[in-house]
Amino acid sequence: MRDLGKIQSEIMDRIRQASATADGHALGLLGPIAAEMERKGGEWESLLRLPATDATPQTIDPAAVNGDTNGDLAGKDVYSVTILQSQVPVGSYKQALFSVVERLQAAHPDFDVIAPRVRGRGPYFSINKGDLRKGEHLKNSKLFIETNLGADRIWDICHRLVRTFGHNPDDPSVLHFSVAPQRTRARNRRGGRP
């Protein structure tokens, strides 16, 4: 019999390494494996009537978080993002943003032309890094992306990007963030205590 614990540990180690190096390709390959392992583990626990090993991540209802101010993600850890039927494990909202962008880039060759249409008070995408407060270059693109963003703003940008490219962001198989059910870090309010 195979040592499933050893396989799971190896997958999680590789996911941590890929997350640390922002290797979207490796995360894209390993994410579905980890998701399937999690799904099967829950199925086996249910069959054996074992107690669940950890708290189930909260599902973000797109209808409840589809605007600039409706979200309440600040201080909550994000575990994975589902984008266009592909689940990718992530360790931060920034990684979630990059995962969404990479998947949309792969699905839409015109990404560099359409993405800059998604804007706030300032641009989120630009050919000129100087147009952004903290821009990072996108792989396989001429564009830079703004990364000085909070969790709720990242959700909003992902939601708007998916809609701009003609997909329905309200469908959880198209866009979905799995996050901790409660805040795991104190929320910092400007000028006040956390």
PyRosetta script that sets phi, psi and omega in degrees:
from pyrosetta import init, pose_from_sequence

init()
pose = pose_from_sequence("MRDLGKIQSEIMDRIRQASATADGHALGLLGPIAAEMERKGGEWESLLRLPATDATPQTIDPAAVNGDTNGDLAGKDVYSVTILQSQVPVGSYKQALFSVVERLQAAHPDFDVIAPRVRGRGPYFSINKGDLRKGEHLKNSKLFIETNLGADRIWDICHRLVRTFGHNPDDPSVLHFSVAPQRTRARNRRGGRP")
pose.set_psi(1, 141.1)
pose.set_omega(1, 179.6)
pose.set_phi(2, -73.9)
pose.set_psi(2, 147.4)
pose.set_omega(2, 177.4)
pose.set_phi(3, -85.5)
pose.set_psi(3, 93.3)
pose.set_omega(3, -176.3)
pose.set_phi(4, -65.2)
pose.set_psi(4, -32.7)
pose.set_omega(4, 177.7)
pose.set_phi(5, -62.7)
pose.set_psi(5, -40.4)
pose.set_omega(5, 178.8)
pose.set_phi(6, -66.0)
pose.set_psi(6, -42.1)
pose.set_omega(6, 178.2)
pose.set_phi(7, -63.3)
pose.set_psi(7, -44.5)
pose.set_omega(7, 179.6)
pose.set_phi(8, -61.6)
pose.set_psi(8, -42.9)
pose.set_omega(8, 178.7)
pose.set_phi(9, -61.9)
pose.set_psi(9, -41.7)
pose.set_omega(9, 179.0)
pose.set_phi(10, -63.4)
pose.set_psi(10, -43.9)
pose.set_omega(10, 178.3)
pose.set_phi(11, -61.5)
pose.set_psi(11, -46.6)
pose.set_omega(11, -178.2)
pose.set_phi(12, -65.0)
pose.set_psi(12, -37.7)
pose.set_omega(12, 176.1)
pose.set_phi(13, -61.9)
pose.set_psi(13, -43.8)
pose.set_omega(13, 179.3)
pose.set_phi(14, -65.6)
pose.set_psi(14, -37.4)
pose.set_omega(14, 177.4)
pose.set_phi(15, -64.7)
pose.set_psi(15, -42.5)
pose.set_omega(15, 178.1)
pose.set_phi(16, -61.7)
pose.set_psi(16, -42.9)
pose.set_omega(16, 178.5)
pose.set_phi(17, -63.2)
pose.set_psi(17, -44.7)
pose.set_omega(17, 179.8)
pose.set_phi(18, -65.3)
pose.set_psi(18, -37.1)
pose.set_omega(18, 177.7)
pose.set_phi(19, -66.6)
pose.set_psi(19, -41.4)
pose.set_omega(19, -178.9)
pose.set_phi(20, -65.1)
pose.set_psi(20, -32.1)
pose.set_omega(20, -179.0)
pose.set_phi(21, -100.0)
pose.set_psi(21, 5.9)
pose.set_omega(21, -179.5)
pose.set_phi(22, 54.1)
pose.set_psi(22, 42.4)
pose.set_omega(22, 179.8)
pose.set_phi(23, -88.4)
pose.set_psi(23, 89.0)
pose.set_omega(23, -177.3)
pose.set_phi(24, -61.8)
pose.set_psi(24, -34.6)
pose.set_omega(24, 179.8)
pose.set_phi(25, -62.7)
pose.set_psi(25, -49.0)
pose.set_omega(25, 179.9)
pose.set_phi(26, -64.1)
pose.set_psi(26, -40.9)
pose.set_omega(26, 178.0)
pose.set_phi(27, -62.9)
pose.set_psi(27, -38.0)
pose.set_omega(27, 178.1)
pose.set_phi(28, -64.4)
pose.set_psi(28, -32.9)
pose.set_omega(28, 177.8)
pose.set_phi(29, -79.0)
pose.set_psi(29, -42.0)
pose.set_omega(29, -175.0)
pose.set_phi(30, -80.5)
pose.set_psi(30, -29.3)
pose.set_omega(30, -177.3)
pose.set_phi(31, -55.7)
pose.set_psi(31, -52.0)
pose.set_omega(31, 179.5)
pose.set_phi(32, -62.0)
pose.set_psi(32, -33.0)
pose.set_omega(32, 178.1)
pose.set_phi(33, -64.8)
pose.set_psi(33, -47.9)
pose.set_omega(33, 179.6)
pose.set_phi(34, -63.2)
pose.set_psi(34, -40.3)
pose.set_omega(34, 179.4)
pose.set_phi(35, -63.7)
pose.set_psi(35, -41.8)
pose.set_omega(35, 178.8)
pose.set_phi(36, -66.3)
pose.set_psi(36, -38.9)
pose.set_omega(36, 177.6)
pose.set_phi(37, -62.5)
pose.set_psi(37, -41.7)
pose.set_omega(37, 179.4)
pose.set_phi(38, -64.0)
pose.set_psi(38, -44.2)
pose.set_omega(38, -179.9)
pose.set_phi(39, -62.5)
pose.set_psi(39, -46.8)
pose.set_omega(39, -179.6)
pose.set_phi(40, -65.4)
pose.set_psi(40, -39.0)
pose.set_omega(40, 178.3)
pose.set_phi(41, -59.5)
pose.set_psi(41, -44.2)
pose.set_omega(41, 177.4)
pose.set_phi(42, -63.5)
pose.set_psi(42, -39.0)
pose.set_omega(42, 178.4)
pose.set_phi(43, -63.3)
pose.set_psi(43, -44.9)
pose.set_omega(43, -179.5)
pose.set_phi(44, -66.8)
pose.set_psi(44, -40.6)
pose.set_omega(44, 177.0)
pose.set_phi(45, -59.6)
pose.set_psi(45, -40.9)
pose.set_omega(45, 179.8)
pose.set_phi(46, -64.9)
pose.set_psi(46, -44.1)
pose.set_omega(46, 179.3)
pose.set_phi(47, -62.4)
pose.set_psi(47, -39.4)
pose.set_omega(47, -178.9)
pose.set_phi(48, -88.3)
pose.set_psi(48, -2.8)
pose.set_omega(48, -177.8)
pose.set_phi(49, 56.4)
pose.set_psi(49, 42.1)
pose.set_omega(49, 176.4)
pose.set_phi(50, -89.6)
pose.set_psi(50, 151.0)
pose.set_omega(50, 175.2)
pose.set_phi(51, -68.6)
pose.set_psi(51, 145.6)
pose.set_omega(51, 178.5)
pose.set_phi(52, -60.6)
pose.set_psi(52, 144.5)
pose.set_omega(52, -174.4)
pose.set_phi(53, -81.1)
pose.set_psi(53, -20.7)
pose.set_omega(53, 178.9)
pose.set_phi(54, -154.7)
pose.set_psi(54, 170.2)
pose.set_omega(54, -179.7)
pose.set_phi(55, -68.6)
pose.set_psi(55, 141.0)
pose.set_omega(55, 177.8)
pose.set_phi(56, -76.5)
pose.set_psi(56, 131.6)
pose.set_omega(56, 178.0)
pose.set_phi(57, -61.0)
pose.set_psi(57, 150.2)
pose.set_omega(57, 178.7)
pose.set_phi(58, -74.3)
pose.set_psi(58, 141.6)
pose.set_omega(58, 174.6)
pose.set_phi(59, -92.3)
pose.set_psi(59, 131.8)
pose.set_omega(59, 178.0)
pose.set_phi(60, -86.8)
pose.set_psi(60, 117.7)
pose.set_omega(60, 178.2)
pose.set_phi(61, -79.0)
pose.set_psi(61, 114.0)
pose.set_omega(61, -177.4)
pose.set_phi(62, -56.3)
pose.set_psi(62, -33.8)
pose.set_omega(62, -179.3)
pose.set_phi(63, -65.4)
pose.set_psi(63, -28.1)
pose.set_omega(63, -178.6)
pose.set_phi(64, -86.6)
pose.set_psi(64, -15.0)
pose.set_omega(64, -175.2)
pose.set_phi(65, -131.6)
pose.set_psi(65, 51.8)
pose.set_omega(65, -176.5)
pose.set_phi(66, -114.8)
pose.set_psi(66, 37.8)
pose.set_omega(66, 177.1)
pose.set_phi(67, -154.5)
pose.set_psi(67, 178.2)
pose.set_omega(67, -177.0)
pose.set_phi(68, -65.7)
pose.set_psi(68, -35.1)
pose.set_omega(68, -169.5)
pose.set_phi(69, -113.9)
pose.set_psi(69, -5.8)
pose.set_omega(69, -176.4)
pose.set_phi(70, -80.4)
pose.set_psi(70, -19.0)
pose.set_omega(70, -174.7)
pose.set_phi(71, -74.0)
pose.set_psi(71, 156.9)
pose.set_omega(71, 176.7)
pose.set_phi(72, -144.2)
pose.set_psi(72, 59.3)
pose.set_omega(72, -176.5)
pose.set_phi(73, -99.8)
pose.set_psi(73, -15.1)
pose.set_omega(73, -175.7)
pose.set_phi(74, -56.1)
pose.set_psi(74, 130.3)
pose.set_omega(74, 178.0)
pose.set_phi(75, 85.1)
pose.set_psi(75, -4.6)
pose.set_omega(75, 179.5)
pose.set_phi(76, -100.9)
pose.set_psi(76, 133.5)
pose.set_omega(76, 177.6)
pose.set_phi(77, -70.8)
pose.set_psi(77, 143.0)
pose.set_omega(77, 174.6)
pose.set_phi(78, -104.4)
pose.set_psi(78, 136.5)
pose.set_omega(78, -176.6)
pose.set_phi(79, -105.7)
pose.set_psi(79, -37.6)
pose.set_omega(79, -179.6)
pose.set_phi(80, -157.7)
pose.set_psi(80, 162.6)
pose.set_omega(80, 174.2)
pose.set_phi(81, -129.7)
pose.set_psi(81, 135.8)
pose.set_omega(81, 172.0)
pose.set_phi(82, -104.3)
pose.set_psi(82, 125.9)
pose.set_omega(82, 179.4)
pose.set_phi(83, -137.4)
pose.set_psi(83, 121.0)
pose.set_omega(83, 179.9)
pose.set_phi(84, 50.8)
pose.set_psi(84, 54.5)
pose.set_omega(84, 176.8)
pose.set_phi(85, 65.6)
pose.set_psi(85, 17.8)
pose.set_omega(85, 179.0)
pose.set_phi(86, -124.3)
pose.set_psi(86, 120.6)
pose.set_omega(86, 179.9)
pose.set_phi(87, -95.2)
pose.set_psi(87, 131.7)
pose.set_omega(87, -178.2)
pose.set_phi(88, -126.8)
pose.set_psi(88, 124.3)
pose.set_omega(88, 175.2)
pose.set_phi(89, -71.2)
pose.set_psi(89, 138.1)
pose.set_omega(89, 179.8)
pose.set_phi(90, -136.0)
pose.set_psi(90, 161.6)
pose.set_omega(90, 179.3)
pose.set_phi(91, -115.4)
pose.set_psi(91, -3.6)
pose.set_omega(91, -179.7)
pose.set_phi(92, -155.2)
pose.set_psi(92, 163.4)
pose.set_omega(92, 177.7)
pose.set_phi(93, -67.7)
pose.set_psi(93, -32.5)
pose.set_omega(93, 176.3)
pose.set_phi(94, -61.4)
pose.set_psi(94, -43.5)
pose.set_omega(94, 176.9)
pose.set_phi(95, -64.4)
pose.set_psi(95, -36.1)
pose.set_omega(95, 177.3)
pose.set_phi(96, -62.4)
pose.set_psi(96, -44.5)
pose.set_omega(96, 178.2)
pose.set_phi(97, -59.4)
pose.set_psi(97, -47.8)
pose.set_omega(97, -179.3)
pose.set_phi(98, -64.5)
pose.set_psi(98, -35.3)
pose.set_omega(98, 178.0)
pose.set_phi(99, -64.6)
pose.set_psi(99, -43.3)
pose.set_omega(99, 178.0)
pose.set_phi(100, -62.6)
pose.set_psi(100, -46.6)
pose.set_omega(100, -179.1)
pose.set_phi(101, -61.7)
pose.set_psi(101, -46.0)
pose.set_omega(101, -179.0)
pose.set_phi(102, -61.8)
pose.set_psi(102, -39.9)
pose.set_omega(102, -179.9)
pose.set_phi(103, -68.6)
pose.set_psi(103, -40.0)
pose.set_omega(103, 177.7)
pose.set_phi(104, -68.1)
pose.set_psi(104, -36.9)
pose.set_omega(104, 176.0)
pose.set_phi(105, -59.5)
pose.set_psi(105, -44.0)
pose.set_omega(105, -178.4)
pose.set_phi(106, -65.8)
pose.set_psi(106, -34.5)
pose.set_omega(106, -177.0)
pose.set_phi(107, -85.2)
pose.set_psi(107, -20.9)
pose.set_omega(107, -174.1)
pose.set_phi(108, -133.1)
pose.set_psi(108, 103.4)
pose.set_omega(108, 179.8)
pose.set_phi(109, -60.8)
pose.set_psi(109, -20.6)
pose.set_omega(109, -179.7)
pose.set_phi(110, -91.5)
pose.set_psi(110, 20.3)
pose.set_omega(110, -176.4)
pose.set_phi(111, -53.6)
pose.set_psi(111, -46.2)
pose.set_omega(111, -176.2)
pose.set_phi(112, -62.7)
pose.set_psi(112, -24.6)
pose.set_omega(112, -179.7)
pose.set_phi(113, -85.1)
pose.set_psi(113, -39.2)
pose.set_omega(113, -172.5)
pose.set_phi(114, -88.1)
pose.set_psi(114, -38.8)
pose.set_omega(114, -174.7)
pose.set_phi(115, -55.2)
pose.set_psi(115, -39.9)
pose.set_omega(115, -179.3)
pose.set_phi(116, -62.4)
pose.set_psi(116, -11.0)
pose.set_omega(116, 176.7)
pose.set_phi(117, -70.5)
pose.set_psi(117, -21.0)
pose.set_omega(117, 177.9)
pose.set_phi(118, -85.0)
pose.set_psi(118, 109.8)
pose.set_omega(118, -174.4)
pose.set_phi(119, -136.6)
pose.set_psi(119, 160.2)
pose.set_omega(119, 169.5)
pose.set_phi(120, -114.2)
pose.set_psi(120, -137.6)
pose.set_omega(120, 173.2)
pose.set_phi(121, -63.9)
pose.set_psi(121, -31.6)
pose.set_omega(121, 174.9)
pose.set_phi(122, -125.8)
pose.set_psi(122, 178.2)
pose.set_omega(122, -179.2)
pose.set_phi(123, -76.0)
pose.set_psi(123, 151.1)
pose.set_omega(123, 171.3)
pose.set_phi(124, -100.6)
pose.set_psi(124, -21.8)
pose.set_omega(124, 178.8)
pose.set_phi(125, -131.2)
pose.set_psi(125, 139.7)
pose.set_omega(125, 178.1)
pose.set_phi(126, -158.7)
pose.set_psi(126, 152.9)
pose.set_omega(126, 173.6)
pose.set_phi(127, -75.1)
pose.set_psi(127, -27.0)
pose.set_omega(127, -179.4)
pose.set_phi(128, -101.1)
pose.set_psi(128, 117.3)
pose.set_omega(128, -180.0)
pose.set_phi(129, -58.6)
pose.set_psi(129, -32.3)
pose.set_omega(129, -178.7)
pose.set_phi(130, -65.6)
pose.set_psi(130, -17.4)
pose.set_omega(130, 178.1)
pose.set_phi(131, -74.1)
pose.set_psi(131, -14.0)
pose.set_omega(131, -174.9)
pose.set_phi(132, -111.1)
pose.set_psi(132, 152.4)
pose.set_omega(132, 177.2)
pose.set_phi(133, -67.2)
pose.set_psi(133, -48.1)
pose.set_omega(133, 179.2)
pose.set_phi(134, -140.8)
pose.set_psi(134, 85.9)
pose.set_omega(134, -176.1)
pose.set_phi(135, -91.3)
pose.set_psi(135, 142.8)
pose.set_omega(135, 173.1)
pose.set_phi(136, -124.5)
pose.set_psi(136, 139.9)
pose.set_omega(136, -179.3)
pose.set_phi(137, -71.2)
pose.set_psi(137, 135.0)
pose.set_omega(137, 176.7)
pose.set_phi(138, -84.5)
pose.set_psi(138, 139.6)
pose.set_omega(138, 176.0)
pose.set_phi(139, -63.6)
pose.set_psi(139, 144.8)
pose.set_omega(139, 176.4)
pose.set_phi(140, 55.3)
pose.set_psi(140, 38.4)
pose.set_omega(140, -177.1)
pose.set_phi(141, -153.0)
pose.set_psi(141, 160.5)
pose.set_omega(141, 172.4)
pose.set_phi(142, -90.8)
pose.set_psi(142, -8.1)
pose.set_omega(142, -173.0)
pose.set_phi(143, -87.7)
pose.set_psi(143, 153.4)
pose.set_omega(143, 166.6)
pose.set_phi(144, -108.2)
pose.set_psi(144, 153.9)
pose.set_omega(144, 179.2)
pose.set_phi(145, -123.9)
pose.set_psi(145, 141.2)
pose.set_omega(145, 176.5)
pose.set_phi(146, -69.9)
pose.set_psi(146, 130.7)
pose.set_omega(146, 179.6)
pose.set_phi(147, -119.4)
pose.set_psi(147, -1.3)
pose.set_omega(147, 177.5)
pose.set_phi(148, -87.1)
pose.set_psi(148, 73.3)
pose.set_omega(148, -171.1)
pose.set_phi(149, -138.0)
pose.set_psi(149, 148.1)
pose.set_omega(149, 174.8)
pose.set_phi(150, -87.1)
pose.set_psi(150, 171.8)
pose.set_omega(150, -176.3)
pose.set_phi(151, -59.7)
pose.set_psi(151, -46.1)
pose.set_omega(151, -178.5)
pose.set_phi(152, -65.3)
pose.set_psi(152, -38.0)
pose.set_omega(152, 178.7)
pose.set_phi(153, -67.1)
pose.set_psi(153, -39.1)
pose.set_omega(153, 178.4)
pose.set_phi(154, -62.6)
pose.set_psi(154, -43.5)
pose.set_omega(154, 176.8)
pose.set_phi(155, -58.8)
pose.set_psi(155, -45.5)
pose.set_omega(155, -179.1)
pose.set_phi(156, -60.7)
pose.set_psi(156, -44.6)
pose.set_omega(156, 179.8)
pose.set_phi(157, -63.1)
pose.set_psi(157, -44.8)
pose.set_omega(157, 179.3)
pose.set_phi(158, -60.8)
pose.set_psi(158, -45.2)
pose.set_omega(158, 179.6)
pose.set_phi(159, -58.8)
pose.set_psi(159, -48.2)
pose.set_omega(159, -178.9)
pose.set_phi(160, -68.1)
pose.set_psi(160, -37.2)
pose.set_omega(160, 177.4)
pose.set_phi(161, -61.6)
pose.set_psi(161, -48.3)
pose.set_omega(161, -178.6)
pose.set_phi(162, -59.2)
pose.set_psi(162, -44.2)
pose.set_omega(162, 179.0)
pose.set_phi(163, -65.3)
pose.set_psi(163, -41.2)
pose.set_omega(163, -179.4)
pose.set_phi(164, -61.0)
pose.set_psi(164, -33.0)
pose.set_omega(164, 179.7)
pose.set_phi(165, -87.8)
pose.set_psi(165, 10.7)
pose.set_omega(165, 172.1)
pose.set_phi(166, 87.5)
pose.set_psi(166, 13.4)
pose.set_omega(166, 178.2)
pose.set_phi(167, -102.2)
pose.set_psi(167, 161.1)
pose.set_omega(167, 179.4)
pose.set_phi(168, -93.5)
pose.set_psi(168, 103.3)
pose.set_omega(168, -178.2)
pose.set_phi(169, -70.1)
pose.set_psi(169, -10.7)
pose.set_omega(169, 178.5)
pose.set_phi(170, -81.9)
pose.set_psi(170, -8.4)
pose.set_omega(170, 176.1)
pose.set_phi(171, -87.0)
pose.set_psi(171, 118.6)
pose.set_omega(171, -177.5)
pose.set_phi(172, -60.7)
pose.set_psi(172, -21.0)
pose.set_omega(172, 176.2)
pose.set_phi(173, -79.7)
pose.set_psi(173, -12.7)
pose.set_omega(173, 178.7)
pose.set_phi(174, -95.6)
pose.set_psi(174, -45.1)
pose.set_omega(174, 177.9)
pose.set_phi(175, -147.2)
pose.set_psi(175, 125.2)
pose.set_omega(175, -177.2)
pose.set_phi(176, -159.0)
pose.set_psi(176, 130.7)
pose.set_omega(176, 173.5)
pose.set_phi(177, -108.9)
pose.set_psi(177, 130.7)
pose.set_omega(177, 171.4)
pose.set_phi(178, -99.2)
pose.set_psi(178, 119.4)
pose.set_omega(178, -175.4)
pose.set_phi(179, -129.3)
pose.set_psi(179, 164.5)
pose.set_omega(179, 176.0)
pose.set_phi(180, -60.9)
pose.set_psi(180, 143.5)
pose.set_omega(180, -178.2)
pose.set_phi(181, -68.0)
pose.set_psi(181, -24.0)
pose.set_omega(181, 179.5)
pose.set_phi(182, -133.7)
pose.set_psi(182, 163.8)
pose.set_omega(182, 178.5)
pose.set_phi(183, -61.7)
pose.set_psi(183, 136.7)
pose.set_omega(183, 177.0)
pose.set_phi(184, -107.4)
pose.set_psi(184, -9.6)
pose.set_omega(184, 176.6)
pose.set_phi(185, -133.3)
pose.set_psi(185, 149.1)
pose.set_omega(185, 176.8)
pose.set_phi(186, -65.5)
pose.set_psi(186, 140.6)
pose.set_omega(186, 179.1)
pose.set_phi(187, -85.0)
pose.set_psi(187, 126.7)
pose.set_omega(187, -178.2)
pose.set_phi(188, -87.9)
pose.set_psi(188, 120.1)
pose.set_omega(188, 176.6)
pose.set_phi(189, -104.7)
pose.set_psi(189, 132.6)
pose.set_omega(189, -179.0)
pose.set_phi(190, -57.8)
pose.set_psi(190, 129.7)
pose.set_omega(190, 175.8)
pose.set_phi(191, 76.9)
pose.set_psi(191, 1.3)
pose.set_omega(191, -178.1)
pose.set_phi(192, -130.9)
pose.set_psi(192, -178.2)
pose.set_omega(192, 178.1)
pose.set_phi(193, -82.6)
pose.set_psi(193, 155.5)
pose.set_omega(193, 177.8)
pose.set_phi(194, -65.1)
pose.dump_pdb("model.pdb")
